[in-house]
Amino acid sequence: ALLTPGGVGDAGSTAAAQTGGRLDLVTQTLFLGPDPAEFVLRLGATDSPTDLQVEIFSATRSRRALEASFEERPGTVALARFRCSQRPDDCEFDTPGDGLVTIRIPDEEVGEALRPDTPGAFPVRISLLDETDAEVEAVATALVNPAAAGTAPGTVGLAFLADVVAPVAFQAGEGIAVDTNGLLAAAETLAARPTTPVTVDVRPESLDALDEIDPDGLATLRDLLADRPVLRSPWVELDEEGWRLAGDAARVTALYALGLDTTESLLGRTPTGVVRLDPDATPATLGMLRTVGATAVVTADGQLPDSTRAEVALRPFELVDDNGLPIPAVHVDRDLHALLDDDDPELAGYRTLAVLALEAADQPADRGALL
């Protein structure tokens, strides 16, 4: 529902934007339709005369090109460029109060140019200019044209992998030190979002430590993580490939078995068959992990070349173990993480939705992203 015309992109809600800069996005039209597109921004106080310039660039169907446009001005000539000088005859521009400004794209000037028959995303740059026309600050976002008539877009599902982990608790001197507050804070964040699909990575060693010194904390953690699927993991983090090369695969098997028993007894559920891979994992590592119950894996950062990452970003793929047997794999989409890491959460959200909408419109097959 988020990625269809009339969904959240056209909601018109004016949630509070960040106020750290002088130009912050509050809300915008995301999907082009019969009505003029609108952008609502919060304009901070300035010491000198300012003006707003709007530039709209030619549509792209490339996710990478769209993401690049958020970082720097596209190399192409702007499809449309106009100024809002706070005079009604320049363009539809008003100041409803509280520092908010609303820019409506003049339909007679550029509206029809933004509705071609093919889907795509139009990079948009709204610049705050000083009295010398130098750019003081800019907001880079996009307008998305839905799929052309007769073309059914696919859907892009989102799933999340959350770490509920703490440093090793069982100390060499036989003491136990577990970060109960940190574990519970992470679990509380997930409990506050009960409808968000989240798989949890929780260390069995931490559960054992809580059971030893803080049973009430363990009970609270168990309640907060109720019904959340958990990864299959060894009792404590280890380098599986390193131990295999050392000729001690039995240690890996034993720690995974202990991790399974601990999670089942203390958390009250059986882990999934999904295992997180170390960066140094090899086909032989996959074969060993299969023996401890791995039925799918999450690949690690740096494990796949950039070209492969782009190909598998939004769909499961397969890796092959040392026996030539395939195992399903999924890669965390770090590029979406980068988009979401922004001081202006509304802007980050619209950028991410634009990327996902572009992917959905361009591919009729359903896909998903892991964050």
Phi, psi and chi 1 to 4 in degrees:
 res  aa     phi    psi   chi1   chi2   chi3   chi4
   1 ALA       -  -27.6      -      -      -      -
   2 LEU   -70.6  -20.3  -66.4  179.8      -      -
   3 LEU  -111.7   30.2  -56.3 -177.8      -      -
   4 THR  -125.3  149.9   55.6      -      -      -
   5 PRO   -54.0  137.5  -24.5   34.2      -      -
   6 GLY    89.2   -2.0      -      -      -      -
   7 GLY   -82.7 -149.6      -      -      -      -
   8 VAL   -61.7  -27.2   69.6      -      -      -
   9 GLY   -64.7  -20.8      -      -      -      -
  10 ASP  -111.4   18.3  -62.5  -48.1      -      -
  11 ALA   -70.7  -32.2      -      -      -      -
  12 GLY    76.5   10.3      -      -      -      -
  13 SER   -68.4  142.5  168.7      -      -      -
  14 THR  -112.0   64.8   54.9      -      -      -
  15 ALA   -62.8  151.1      -      -      -      -
  16 ALA   -63.4  125.9      -      -      -      -
  17 ALA   -87.4  165.8      -      -      -      -
  18 GLN   -67.4  149.2  -64.1  -65.0  -60.0      -
  19 THR  -117.0   16.9   57.0      -      -      -
  20 GLY   -68.7  -33.3      -      -      -      -
  21 GLY  -103.1 -174.9      -      -      -      -
  22 ARG   -96.1   -5.3  -78.1  179.6  -78.0 -176.0
  23 LEU  -143.8  109.9 -169.9   63.1      -      -
  24 ASP  -129.8  137.9  -63.6  -68.6      -      -
  25 LEU   -77.8  133.3 -178.7   70.4      -      -
  26 VAL  -102.1  -51.6  176.9      -      -      -
  27 THR  -159.1  165.3 -171.9      -      -      -
  28 GLN  -157.3  162.5   68.4  163.3   84.6      -
  29 THR   -70.9  134.1  -60.2      -      -      -
  30 LEU  -103.7  -45.5  179.2   62.8      -      -
  31 PHE  -101.5  128.2  -65.9   99.7      -      -
  32 LEU   -68.1  141.2  -68.5  167.1      -      -
  33 GLY  -150.2 -161.3      -      -      -      -
  34 PRO   -69.8  -22.2   23.8  -33.9      -      -
  35 ASP   -93.2  153.2  -61.7  -37.2      -      -
  36 PRO   -58.8  141.1  -23.1   33.4      -      -
  37 ALA   -70.3  147.0      -      -      -      -
  38 GLU  -129.0  148.4  -70.4 -171.4   -8.1      -
  39 PHE  -130.6  128.0  -62.9   87.7      -      -
  40 VAL  -110.7  124.1  179.4      -      -      -
  41 LEU  -128.0  155.9  -57.1  103.5      -      -
  42 ARG  -102.8  122.2  177.0  170.2  -77.3  108.6
  43 LEU  -104.2  117.2 -179.8   62.0      -      -
  44 GLY   -76.0  169.1      -      -      -      -
  45 ALA   -66.7  141.0      -      -      -      -
  46 THR  -127.9  152.9   58.3      -      -      -
  47 ASP   -90.1   -8.6  -62.3  -32.6      -      -
  48 SER  -137.8  164.7   59.0      -      -      -
  49 PRO   -58.6  140.7  -22.8   33.2      -      -
  50 THR  -133.9  164.6   57.2      -      -      -
  51 ASP  -144.9  157.4 -161.5   -0.7      -      -
  52 LEU  -110.4  132.6  -69.5  175.9      -      -
  53 GLN  -117.8  133.6  174.8  176.2  -88.9      -
  54 VAL  -111.8  127.6 -178.9      -      -      -
  55 GLU  -124.1  133.8  -66.0  175.5  -73.3      -
  56 ILE  -122.3  128.6  -55.9  173.6      -      -
  57 PHE  -107.8  163.3  -63.5   88.1      -      -
  58 SER   -57.4  148.5  -62.1      -      -      -
  59 ALA   -65.9  146.8      -      -      -      -
  60 THR  -125.7  150.3  178.5      -      -      -
  61 ARG  -112.7   11.1  -64.2 -178.2   65.6  171.0
  62 SER  -100.2  123.2  164.0      -      -      -
  63 ARG   -60.0  -43.2  170.2 -178.6  172.9  177.6
  64 ARG   -63.7  -40.6  -57.9  -54.9  170.5 -163.7
  65 ALA   -65.8  -38.2      -      -      -      -
  66 LEU   -65.6  -46.1  178.4   59.2      -      -
  67 GLU   -61.3  -38.4  -69.4  172.8  -18.8      -
  68 ALA   -64.7  -33.6      -      -      -      -
  69 SER   -66.6  -21.7   74.8      -      -      -
  70 PHE   -73.9  -22.1  -61.1  145.5      -      -
  71 GLU   -95.2  -32.0  -60.5  -58.7  -38.7      -
  72 GLU  -150.5  158.2   57.6 -174.2   24.0      -
  73 ARG   -60.8  131.8 -172.7 -171.3  -53.1  -86.4
  74 PRO   -57.5  149.0  -24.8   34.1      -      -
  75 GLY   -74.3  -13.8      -      -      -      -
  76 THR   -80.1  159.5   58.3      -      -      -
  77 VAL   -69.6  139.1  176.6      -      -      -
  78 ALA   -61.2  135.5      -      -      -      -
  79 LEU   -67.1  -35.9  177.9   68.8      -      -
  80 ALA  -148.8  145.3      -      -      -      -
  81 ARG  -146.9  129.0  179.0 -173.9  -69.8  112.8
  82 PHE  -152.2  163.7   56.2   93.8      -      -
  83 ARG  -111.5  149.8  -55.9  -80.8  -75.2  -92.2
  84 CYS  -117.5  100.7  -67.4      -      -      -
  85 SER  -100.5   25.7  -57.9      -      -      -
  86 GLN    60.5   31.6  -60.9 -174.2  -13.4      -
  87 ARG  -127.3  127.1  -63.3 -165.8  -56.6  -89.1
  88 PRO   -55.9  -25.6  -23.8   34.6      -      -
  89 ASP   -81.0   -8.2   55.5  -15.8      -      -
  90 ASP   -80.3  -48.1  -75.0  -19.8      -      -
  91 CYS  -170.5  168.5   62.1      -      -      -
  92 GLU   -71.7  107.8  -66.7 -170.6   61.0      -
  93 PHE  -145.4  129.0  179.3   93.4      -      -
  94 ASP  -143.9  162.1   57.1   74.7      -      -
  95 THR  -121.0   95.3   54.4      -      -      -
  96 PRO   -74.0   -0.4   25.8  -32.9      -      -
  97 GLY   110.8  169.4      -      -      -      -
  98 ASP    58.1   29.4  -63.0  -32.5      -      -
  99 GLY    75.9    8.5      -      -      -      -
 100 LEU   -90.2  142.0  -61.4 -178.1      -      -
 101 VAL  -127.5  142.5  -64.4      -      -      -
 102 THR  -116.9  125.4  -61.0      -      -      -
 103 ILE  -111.2  124.5  -60.1  173.3      -      -
 104 ARG  -108.3  126.9  -63.5 -176.9 -176.8   89.0
 105 ILE   -67.6  118.4  -55.0  -60.5      -      -
 106 PRO   -60.4  114.8  -19.6   32.3      -      -
 107 ASP   -64.2  -36.8 -149.0   46.8      -      -
 108 GLU   -69.2  -20.1   63.9  -84.3   10.8      -
 109 GLU   -90.7  -50.5  -69.4 -173.9   22.9      -
 110 VAL  -132.3   -5.0  -64.1      -      -      -
 111 GLY   -56.6  -49.7      -      -      -      -
 112 GLU   -67.9  -29.2  -68.9  -54.4  -43.4      -
 113 ALA   -67.4  -18.9      -      -      -      -
 114 LEU   -94.2   10.2  -61.8 -176.5      -      -
 115 ARG  -128.1   61.8  -60.5 -169.5 -168.5  103.9
 116 PRO   -73.3  175.2   28.1  -34.3      -      -
 117 ASP   -80.6  -10.6  -67.2  -27.9      -      -
 118 THR  -109.1  148.7   55.9      -      -      -
 119 PRO   -73.8  160.2   27.9  -34.5      -      -
 120 GLY   171.0  175.7      -      -      -      -
 121 ALA  -120.4  129.9      -      -      -      -
 122 PHE   -98.6  111.3  -65.7   83.9      -      -
 123 PRO   -60.6  137.9  -23.7   34.7      -      -
 124 VAL  -126.6  133.7  176.3      -      -      -
 125 ARG  -126.5  120.5 -171.2  177.3 -175.4   88.1
 126 ILE  -111.0  116.4  -56.7  174.6      -      -
 127 SER  -111.1  139.4  -56.4      -      -      -
 128 LEU   -93.5  118.4 -179.2   65.2      -      -
 129 LEU  -108.7  146.5  -52.3  178.1      -      -
 130 ASP   -89.8 -170.9   65.0   15.0      -      -
 131 GLU   -68.5  -14.5   66.2  -86.0   16.3      -
 132 THR   -99.1    9.2   67.0      -      -      -
 133 ASP    69.1   17.2  -74.3  -12.9      -      -
 134 ALA   -81.8  141.6      -      -      -      -
 135 GLU   -74.6  122.3 -174.5  176.5  -81.1      -
 136 VAL   -90.3  -41.3  177.0      -      -      -
 137 GLU  -160.2  158.1 -164.2  167.6  -20.8      -
 138 ALA  -146.8  150.5      -      -      -      -
 139 VAL  -114.8  122.6  167.2      -      -      -
 140 ALA  -110.9  121.5      -      -      -      -
 141 THR  -142.4 -153.8 -178.6      -      -      -
 142 ALA  -155.9  156.1      -      -      -      -
 143 LEU  -113.1  136.1  -71.1  166.3      -      -
 144 VAL  -112.1  129.4  177.7      -      -      -
 145 ASN   -93.7  124.1 -163.7   46.6      -      -
 146 PRO   -61.7  172.3  -19.2   31.2      -      -
 147 ALA   -57.4  148.7      -      -      -      -
 148 ALA   -62.0  155.4      -      -      -      -
 149 ALA   -54.9  135.9      -      -      -      -
 150 GLY    88.8   -6.3      -      -      -      -
 151 THR  -106.6  117.9  -57.8      -      -      -
 152 ALA   -87.1  116.0      -      -      -      -
 153 PRO   -71.4  157.3   28.0  -34.2      -      -
 154 GLY   -82.7 -175.8      -      -      -      -
 155 THR  -119.3  152.3   60.6      -      -      -
 156 VAL  -118.3  111.2  178.7      -      -      -
 157 GLY   -84.5  153.4      -      -      -      -
 158 LEU  -120.2  136.0  -62.9  177.4      -      -
 159 ALA  -136.5  157.3      -      -      -      -
 160 PHE  -129.0  144.0  -62.3   84.6      -      -
 161 LEU  -114.9  120.5 -178.9   59.7      -      -
 162 ALA  -117.3  135.5      -      -      -      -
 163 ASP   -90.0  121.0  -66.8  -36.2      -      -
 164 VAL  -117.9   78.1 -178.5      -      -      -
 165 VAL  -131.0  158.4  -62.1      -      -      -
 166 ALA  -139.0  161.3      -      -      -      -
 167 PRO   -58.6  161.1  -22.1   32.2      -      -
 168 VAL   -53.5  129.9  173.3      -      -      -
 169 ALA   -93.9  -35.5      -      -      -      -
 170 PHE   -82.4  110.0  -72.2   87.8      -      -
 171 GLN   -84.9  161.3  -53.7  -62.1  -53.5      -
 172 ALA   -62.2  -31.6      -      -      -      -
 173 GLY   -85.4   18.5      -      -      -      -
 174 GLU    71.9    9.8  -61.6 -174.3   -2.0      -
 175 GLY   -85.0  165.2      -      -      -      -
 176 ILE  -127.3  125.2  -57.9  175.7      -      -
 177 ALA  -134.9  107.1      -      -      -      -
 178 VAL  -119.6  138.8   61.8      -      -      -
 179 ASP   -83.9   77.5 -177.6   11.1      -      -
 180 THR   -60.2  -44.8  -56.2      -      -      -
 181 ASN   -61.4  -41.1  -69.4  -24.2      -      -
 182 GLY   -65.2  -42.3      -      -      -      -
 183 LEU   -63.4  -44.8  -70.0  168.8      -      -
 184 LEU   -69.5  -35.3  -65.8 -177.9      -      -
 185 ALA   -63.0  -43.2      -      -      -      -
 186 ALA   -64.3  -41.7      -      -      -      -
 187 ALA   -67.5  -35.7      -      -      -      -
 188 GLU   -64.9  -36.4  -73.5  168.2   -4.4      -
 189 THR   -59.5  -41.7  -60.2      -      -      -
 190 LEU   -71.3  -40.0  -57.5 -177.4      -      -
 191 ALA   -63.2  -27.1      -      -      -      -
 192 ALA   -74.7   -8.3      -      -      -      -
 193 ARG  -126.1   66.6  -63.8  161.4  172.8   80.4
 194 PRO   -65.4  -23.4   23.7  -34.1      -      -
 195 THR   -93.3   -5.0   61.2      -      -      -
 196 THR   -81.0  128.0  -57.6      -      -      -
 197 PRO   -73.0  106.6   26.2  -32.2      -      -
 198 VAL  -129.0  130.1  178.6      -      -      -
 199 THR  -102.1  138.3  -63.9      -      -      -
 200 VAL  -107.6  137.3  177.5      -      -      -
 201 ASP  -103.8  106.1 -173.4    3.8      -      -
 202 VAL  -125.0  135.1   58.1      -      -      -
 203 ARG   -82.8  125.7  -57.0  -84.5  163.9   74.9
 204 PRO   -57.6  -32.2  -26.9   35.9      -      -
 205 GLU   -61.0  -36.8 -170.8 -101.6    2.1      -
 206 SER   -66.9  -37.7  -62.0      -      -      -
 207 LEU   -63.5  -42.9  -58.4  177.8      -      -
 208 ASP   -60.9  -41.5 -101.4  -20.4      -      -
 209 ALA   -64.9  -43.4      -      -      -      -
 210 LEU   -61.7  -39.7  -74.3  174.2      -      -
 211 ASP   -62.0  -32.3 -170.9   43.1      -      -
 212 GLU   -76.9  -44.4  -72.6  -80.9  -14.7      -
 213 ILE  -117.0  -13.0   66.4  172.6      -      -
 214 ASP  -149.2   69.4 -169.1   -2.5      -      -
 215 PRO   -58.3  -34.6  -22.8   34.1      -      -
 216 ASP   -66.0  -39.5  -69.4  -20.3      -      -
 217 GLY   -63.0  -38.6      -      -      -      -
 218 LEU   -63.3  -42.8  174.6   61.8      -      -
 219 ALA   -62.7  -40.8      -      -      -      -
 220 THR   -64.2  -44.3  -58.9      -      -      -
 221 LEU   -60.7  -42.8 -177.4   69.1      -      -
 222 ARG   -61.2  -40.7 -176.4  167.5   50.6 -118.7
 223 ASP   -68.2  -40.8  -69.1  -18.5      -      -
 224 LEU   -65.9  -31.4  -70.2  171.8      -      -
 225 LEU   -97.7   15.8  -63.5  179.6      -      -
 226 ALA   -55.1  131.7      -      -      -      -
 227 ASP    71.9    0.5  -58.7  -35.7      -      -
 228 ARG   -81.2  128.6  -65.2  -68.1 -168.5 -173.0
 229 PRO   -66.9  147.1   22.2  -30.6      -      -
 230 VAL  -122.9  149.8  -64.5      -      -      -
 231 LEU   -68.6  155.7  -66.6 -178.1      -      -
 232 ARG   -83.3  124.9 -175.5  169.5  -62.0 -111.8
 233 SER  -145.2  157.3   61.5      -      -      -
 234 PRO   -69.3  167.5   26.2  -33.9      -      -
 235 TRP   -57.9  -39.6 -175.5   76.8      -      -
 236 VAL  -137.3  151.6   70.2      -      -      -
 237 GLU   -58.7  137.1 -173.4  175.8    5.3      -
 238 LEU  -150.9  163.0   76.3  161.0      -      -
 239 ASP   -92.4   96.4 -178.4   -8.1      -      -
 240 GLU   -60.3  -45.2  -69.3   91.4  -16.0      -
 241 GLU   -66.7  -36.0  177.6   59.9   11.7      -
 242 GLY   -62.0  -44.6      -      -      -      -
 243 TRP   -68.8  -34.0  -74.6  110.0      -      -
 244 ARG   -64.9  -44.2 -171.3 -165.0   68.4   80.2
 245 LEU   -63.8  -29.0  -70.3  173.3      -      -
 246 ALA   -79.6    0.1      -      -      -      -
 247 GLY    78.7   21.1      -      -      -      -
 248 ASP  -124.0   51.9 -160.9   -2.9      -      -
 249 ALA   -61.7  -24.5      -      -      -      -
 250 ALA   -62.4  -32.3      -      -      -      -
 251 ARG   -64.7  -41.1 -177.0 -176.0  -61.5  -91.7
 252 VAL   -62.2  -47.0  175.7      -      -      -
 253 THR   -59.9  -42.9  -57.8      -      -      -
 254 ALA   -66.4  -40.7      -      -      -      -
 255 LEU   -71.7  -32.7  -76.3  172.7      -      -
 256 TYR   -68.7  -39.1  -92.9   90.6      -      -
 257 ALA   -64.4  -42.1      -      -      -      -
 258 LEU   -65.9  -38.8  179.7   58.2      -      -
 259 GLY   -62.8  -40.4      -      -      -      -
 260 LEU   -63.0  -48.3  174.6   63.3      -      -
 261 ASP   -62.2  -41.2  -69.1  -17.7      -      -
 262 THR   -65.0  -45.6  -58.8      -      -      -
 263 THR   -64.2  -42.8  -56.2      -      -      -
 264 GLU   -64.4  -41.7  -73.1 -178.0  -28.0      -
 265 SER   -80.2  -36.4   61.6      -      -      -
 266 LEU   -98.4  -29.4  -61.4 -177.2      -      -
 267 LEU   -99.3  -15.7 -155.1   58.7      -      -
 268 GLY    80.8   24.0      -      -      -      -
 269 ARG  -154.8  159.6   77.8 -156.5   58.0  177.9
 270 THR   -90.3  129.8  -60.7      -      -      -
 271 PRO   -62.5  157.3  -19.2   30.9      -      -
 272 THR   -69.4  178.7   68.5      -      -      -
 273 GLY   -92.3   12.3      -      -      -      -
 274 VAL   -87.6  128.7 -178.6      -      -      -
 275 VAL  -120.6  142.7  171.9      -      -      -
 276 ARG   -87.2  129.9 -141.2  167.6 -177.2  167.3
 277 LEU   -88.7  145.7  -73.4 -173.8      -      -
 278 ASP   -78.5  156.5  -75.6  -26.0      -      -
 279 PRO   -60.5  -26.7  -25.2   34.6      -      -
 280 ASP   -93.0   12.6   61.3   -8.8      -      -
 281 ALA   -63.7  145.2      -      -      -      -
 282 THR  -126.9  173.7   66.2      -      -      -
 283 PRO   -54.0  -35.1  -30.8   38.0      -      -
 284 ALA   -67.1  -35.4      -      -      -      -
 285 THR   -62.0  -42.7  -45.1      -      -      -
 286 LEU   -60.6  -42.9  -68.5  174.3      -      -
 287 GLY   -60.5  -41.6      -      -      -      -
 288 MET   -66.0  -41.8 -180.0  175.5   60.6      -
 289 LEU   -65.7  -30.1  -69.1  174.8      -      -
 290 ARG   -61.5  -33.7 -163.9 -172.8  -66.8  -84.1
 291 THR   -71.9  -17.6   67.3      -      -      -
 292 VAL  -100.6   12.3  -60.0      -      -      -
 293 GLY   103.6    8.6      -      -      -      -
 294 ALA   -71.5  126.3      -      -      -      -
 295 THR  -113.6  -10.2   58.2      -      -      -
 296 ALA  -161.8  160.6      -      -      -      -
 297 VAL  -135.6  155.4  -63.3      -      -      -
 298 VAL  -108.0  120.6  175.9      -      -      -
 299 THR   -75.4  152.4   56.4      -      -      -
 300 ALA   -90.3  160.9      -      -      -      -
 301 ASP   -58.5  139.3  -72.5  -15.8      -      -
 302 GLY    78.8   -1.5      -      -      -      -
 303 GLN   -83.7  -25.2 -164.6  164.1   33.2      -
 304 LEU  -114.6  141.4  -59.8  175.4      -      -
 305 PRO   -65.2  157.2   21.9  -31.8      -      -
 306 ASP   -56.0  -39.2  -72.3  -15.7      -      -
 307 SER   -63.5  -40.8   58.1      -      -      -
 308 THR   -70.1  -38.9  -55.5      -      -      -
 309 ARG   -57.7  -42.6  -78.9  177.5   48.9 -155.3
 310 ALA   -62.5  -35.9      -      -      -      -
 311 GLU   -73.1  -31.9  -66.9  173.5    2.8      -
 312 VAL  -107.6    8.3  -55.6      -      -      -
 313 ALA   -57.2  -37.7      -      -      -      -
 314 LEU  -119.9   28.5  -69.2  174.8      -      -
 315 ARG  -158.3  151.5   61.7  175.7  174.5   80.8
 316 PRO   -65.5  153.2  -18.7   31.6      -      -
 317 PHE  -137.9 -171.1   57.2  103.2      -      -
 318 GLU  -127.4  140.1  -72.3 -175.2  -18.6      -
 319 LEU  -110.2  160.7  -63.5  174.9      -      -
 320 VAL  -120.1  132.4  177.7      -      -      -
 321 ASP   -84.9 -175.7   66.5   16.9      -      -
 322 ASP   -72.4   -7.5   54.1  -15.7      -      -
 323 ASN   -99.5    5.7  -68.3  -45.3      -      -
 324 GLY    80.4   12.3      -      -      -      -
 325 LEU   -94.5  134.4  -60.9  175.7      -      -
 326 PRO   -79.0  150.7   29.1  -34.2      -      -
 327 ILE  -135.9  131.7 -173.7  167.8      -      -
 328 PRO   -61.6  144.7  -20.9   32.7      -      -
 329 ALA  -140.7  154.9      -      -      -      -
 330 VAL  -141.8  147.6   66.2      -      -      -
 331 HIS  -116.2  135.4 -167.7   74.5      -      -
 332 VAL   -65.2  130.1  174.3      -      -      -
 333 ASP   -82.8   90.5 -164.4  -35.6      -      -
 334 ARG   -69.2  -25.4  -67.0  -63.8  173.4 -174.2
 335 ASP   -67.2  -37.7  -65.6  -37.7      -      -
 336 LEU   -66.9  -37.1  -74.0 -176.7      -      -
 337 HIS   -56.6  -44.3  -87.8  -75.4      -      -
 338 ALA   -62.6  -39.1      -      -      -      -
 339 LEU   -63.8  -39.1  -79.8 -178.0      -      -
 340 LEU   -77.0  -16.1  -70.5  167.3      -      -
 341 ASP   -85.4   83.9 -175.5   15.8      -      -
 342 ASP  -146.7  147.2 -165.5  -79.2      -      -
 343 ASP   -68.4  -20.9  -69.0  -24.1      -      -
 344 ASP  -104.7   98.1 -174.3  -21.1      -      -
 345 PRO   -65.1  -32.7   22.9  -32.9      -      -
 346 GLU   -65.6  -44.8  -70.9   76.9   27.3      -
 347 LEU   -61.8  -44.7  178.5   61.8      -      -
 348 ALA   -60.5  -40.5      -      -      -      -
 349 GLY   -64.8  -44.8      -      -      -      -
 350 TYR   -67.5  -37.3  -80.0  113.4      -      -
 351 ARG   -61.6  -44.8  -74.2  174.4  170.2  178.6
 352 THR   -65.0  -42.7  -55.8      -      -      -
 353 LEU   -62.9  -37.0  -77.1  173.0      -      -
 354 ALA   -63.4  -42.7      -      -      -      -
 355 VAL   -63.5  -46.1  167.7      -      -      -
 356 LEU   -66.4  -37.8  -65.9  174.9      -      -
 357 ALA   -65.6  -38.9      -      -      -      -
 358 LEU   -63.0  -43.0 -175.5   63.4      -      -
 359 GLU   -63.4  -41.7  -68.6  -83.0    3.9      -
 360 ALA   -67.3  -40.0      -      -      -      -
 361 ALA   -70.0  -29.1      -      -      -      -
 362 ASP   -86.7  -15.7 -155.9   38.3      -      -
 363 GLN  -131.5  116.5  -66.7  -72.1  -22.4      -
 364 PRO   -68.5  -19.0   24.6  -33.7      -      -
 365 ALA   -78.0  145.5      -      -      -      -
 366 ASP   -75.0  139.7  -66.2  -18.5      -      -
 367 ARG  -140.3  179.2  -68.2  179.3  -65.1  171.7
 368 GLY  -150.2  157.0      -      -      -      -
 369 ALA  -122.0  136.9      -      -      -      -
 370 LEU  -104.1  127.0  178.4   64.2      -      -
 371 LEU  -117.4      -  -65.1  123.2      -      -
